[in-house]
């Protein structure tokens, strides 16, 4: 079955960096785009990035220029490199794939930004 497992979250100071990973299984990873979402307390879940098959990535305006994304199809893993983190980047980050007619989500990884 499809599984997504995020990791790499943690506590970071404002202006710092973190790299999140999303390890996938259960589908032909290389042929699917993978989305990164985040959800802060009291807010709706928002899409942050889309990593296309082949490695190109698009980002929401609020993170463009600070975040980068990549994928390693040999490891069935997609990465979200987050730089120059701001307080408003604090959230639970999820990866998502739409496969076999439905959405699949990981359990999320918490990113906390401190002063």
C-alpha positions in Angstrom: 0.0 0.0 0.0 1.0 3.6 -0.4 3.0 5.0 2.5 4.6 8.4 3.0 6.9 9.0 6.0 8.2 12.5 6.7 11.2 13.2 8.9 13.7 16.0 9.6 11.6 18.4 11.5 12.7 20.0 14.7 13.5 23.2 16.5 15.4 25.9 14.7 16.2 29.5 15.3 14.8 32.1 13.0 17.0 32.5 10.0 18.2 28.9 10.2 17.7 25.9 8.0 16.2 22.5 8.0 15.9 19.7 5.5 12.8 17.6 5.5 12.6 14.2 3.9 9.6 12.3 2.6 10.2 8.6 2.0 7.6 6.9 -0.2 6.6 3.4 -1.0 3.8 1.5 -2.7 3.7 3.3 -6.0 5.9 4.0 -9.0 7.6 6.9 -7.3 9.5 8.3 -10.2 6.4 8.9 -12.3 4.5 10.9 -9.7 4.7 14.5 -8.5 4.9 14.9 -4.8 3.4 17.9 -2.9 4.6 19.4 0.4 1.9 21.0 2.6 2.1 22.6 6.0 -0.5 23.4 8.7 0.0 25.8 11.5 -2.2 25.8 14.6 -5.6 27.4 13.8 -4.9 27.7 10.1 -5.8 25.7 7.1 -3.4 23.3 5.5 -1.6 25.0 2.7 0.5 23.7 -0.2 4.1 24.8 0.0 5.7 23.1 -3.0 5.2 20.6 -5.8 8.1 18.4 -6.9 7.5 17.1 -10.4 8.7 13.9 -11.9 12.1 14.8 -13.3 12.9 17.1 -10.3 11.5 20.5 -11.3 9.7 22.2 -8.3 7.2 25.0 -7.9 6.7 26.9 -4.7 4.1 29.1 -3.1 5.1 32.8 -3.1 5.7 32.9 0.6 8.6 30.5 0.4 10.0 31.0 -3.1 13.6 31.9 -3.0 14.1 30.5 0.5 13.0 26.9 0.0 14.3 24.3 -2.4 13.1 20.9 -3.3 14.6 17.8 -4.8 14.0 14.1 -5.2 16.1 11.0 -5.3 14.2 8.4 -7.3 16.6 5.7 -6.4 15.7 6.2 -2.8 12.0 7.0 -3.4 12.5 10.1 -1.4 11.7 13.8 -1.9 13.4 16.6 0.1 12.4 20.1 1.2 15.3 22.3 2.0 14.1 25.2 4.1 16.4 28.2 4.5 16.1 31.6 6.1 13.3 30.3 8.2 10.8 32.7 9.6 8.4 32.4 12.5 5.5 32.0 10.1 7.1 28.9 8.7 6.4 27.0 11.9 3.9 24.3 11.2 3.5 20.6 10.8 4.8 19.7 7.3 3.2 16.9 5.3 4.0 15.3 2.0 1.2 14.2 -0.3 0.7 12.1 -3.4 -2.4 11.5 -5.4 -2.2 8.0 -6.6 -4.8 5.3 -7.6 -7.5 7.9 -7.5 -7.0 9.2 -4.0 -4.8 11.4 -1.8 -2.3 9.9 0.5 -0.6 11.7 3.4 2.2 11.1 5.7 2.0 11.6 9.4 3.7 15.0 9.3 6.8 16.4 10.9 6.8 19.4 13.2 8.9 22.4 12.4 9.3 24.9 15.3 11.0 28.3 14.8 12.3 30.1 17.8 14.0 33.5 18.4 
